[in-house]
Amino acid sequence: MELYDAIHRRRDVRAEFTGEPVPADTLHRILDAAHAAPSVGNSQPWDFVLVRDPAVRRRFHRHVQAERATFAATLDGAAAERLARIKIDGVLESTLSVVVTYDPQRGGPAVLGRHAIADAGLYSVCLAIQNLWLAATAEGLGVGWVSFYREPFLAELLGVPAGIRPVAWLCVGPVTHLEAVPDLERHGWRRRRPLTEAVHHDRWLRRGTDQPNS
């Protein structure tokens, strides 16, 4: 698959997992792609926890559903109805999850390039996640990023050492298909804004005017 095809075909998968396992050689390739990501000071501050244990996944799923209920309680009217139609995870449907973590001490004590931007290491982890996601898409797999969780809960569940942050729980596996339109657009939650609204030239311009913010 061409790079641009993978970028535009990539979806946050929830309901399309088949439950089939990820072949070992395929998993190695997508993890190798993630590990090839650039990182501030070449610190490579990520680790990958491969979660297959059904009991662990069930416990995490219960936590995710409780957090969904917490969020749902803050919504009213149409927003609550839209959320009720949206599936938020594929934790039980996929047979593999990859939890990506961030170690801020990796490469320290002086991480080249991080002195002025404390979050540069976290950004590096996100680059690894994107590499993994695009590689999985190119391999014909689906990936779903689960964000309805509390970091302390997930750290305790997986025995993550103190000081290391769990950044993403990614459900990974074969899928029946990838939707042409992202779920949140299909269910009316939010539409993607056009590129023209995101591009500024030289200064940040106020939309609807040609005047820069001063």
N, C-alpha and C positions, 0 to 999 in steps of 0.2 A: 504494500500500500504506500502511495506517495505521502510525504510528510503533510502536505496541505490537506489531503483527503482525511488523514487520521485526525488532524486538528478539528476539522469541521464535522466529522462523523462521531467523535467522542461524545459520550453521553454519561450522565450520572445515573447509573442503572439501579433500579429497585425491584421491579416485578419480572424481569426477563431472564433471570438466572435459571439454568436447566437443572442444577444440582450435580452436574458431572464434575469430576475432579480436574484440576489443572495439571497437564502433563509436566513431569519434572524438568524436562529440557526447556519447555516454554517458560516455566516459572524462573528458571535460571536466567534466561535471556531478559525477561522484564526486570528482574532484580538487578542484573548487571547494567541495564540501561539506567535504572534509578541511581545506582552507585556511580555512574559516569557523570552525574550532574556537576556543574560548577559549584564551588562553595567559597565563602569568604575566607581568605588566608589559607585556602586548601585544607580547611579544618575538617571537612566531611563529618559534620556533627550529627548525622543520622544513624539510626539502627532500625532493623526491620524484624518485628516479632510476627512469626507465622502462626496463626491461630486456626487449628482444625478441630480441637476438642469440642464435641457437641455440648458438653455441660458448661464449658466456659462461654460458648456462644449463646446458649440459652440464658445464662445469668446476665450477660451483657444485654441481650434483647429485652429482658424484663426491665432493666434500668432505662433503656432507650424509650420504651413505651411509657414509663412513668414520667420521663422528661417531656415526651410529647404531650401528655396530659397536662403537665404543668404549663407548657406554652399555650396549649389550646384554651386553658382557663383565662388567659389574658385577652382573648379575641372575642369579638362580638359580631353578630349578624352574618353578613356575606363572607367575611374573612374566616369565620369559624366553619361555615359551610364548605368553603373551598379547601380548608385544611383537612376536613373529614374525608375528602375524596382523594387526598394525596397519600401515597405509600411513601414512608420516609426511610425505609431501610430494606436491605436484603440479607440481613445477618443470618437468618435461618435457611434461606433459600440457596445461598452460595455455600460451598463446602470449604472455602478458604477465606480467611481474612488476613490482611497484612496491616499491622499497626506500626506506624512510622513515628519514631521518637526524635527528640532534640536534646542533645547534651551540650549545654552552653560552656562547659569546661573543656570540651574537646579542642585540641590545638592550642590551649592556653599555656601560660597565663596571658601572653600578649598575642592576640589573634590579629594578624595583619589585615587592616582594612575595617576593623570593627570598632575602633576607638571612638568614632564620631556617630556611628549608627548602631546602637545596642542590639537592634533586632535583625541585623544583617545575617546572623547565623540562622535565625528562624526563617528568613527569606530563602536561605540556601536549602533548608529542608523542603520548603514548598517547591523548589526547582526539582528536587529529587522525586517528589510526588508527581509532578507534571510529567517528568520523563517516564515514570512507571506507567502512568495513565495512557500516554500516547503509545508506548510500546505495547501495552495490553490491547489497545484498540487495533493496532497494526496486526496483532496476532489473532484477532477475531474474538477477543475476550471482552467482557464487560467489567466495569469498575464502579462501585458506589461508595461515595464518601459519607460516612455517618457522622453527623455533628450534634446529635441530641444526646450528649453525655457530659458528665462532670469529670474533669481531669483527675481529681483525687480518687474517684471510684475506679476509673480504668487503671490508674497506676497500682492501686491495691490489688485489683483483679489479676493483673499480669505480673505482679512482683517487680514493677519498675523501680529502680533505686531512687532514693531521694535526690532531688535536683535535676532529674531528667524528665522532660515533659512529653507526654503522649500527644502528638499533634494531629494524627489522623487514624481513624479506623476505616480501612478500605476493604469492602467486600469485593472479591475477585473471582471470576469464573466464566465458563462458557455460557453463552446466552442464546436464546431463540432468535433474537434480532436486536438491533439498536433502533430506537425510535427516530423518525425523521425530525420530529419537533421535541425539544426538551419537555420533560414532565411538567415543570412549573408553568411553562407557556401553555401547554395543552389543557391544564386545569385552571387556567385563568389567574394564577397567583401573581405573576409578573412577566412582562414581555421584555425581550432584549432590546436595548435602545440602539439606534443606528450609530455606526462608527462616526459619522459627521458630528454627532453631539458630544463625542468623547475627545475630539482632537482640538487642540489649541495651538496657536502659533506665537512663539516668543513670550507671550504673557497669557495669564488666565483671563479669558474673556467672559463677561456676563452674557448668558444666553439671551437672545432677543435683541442684543445691542452689538455694536462694534467697539464698545468701550472696555478697556482692561480694568480689572479690579485694582484699586489703588491702596 
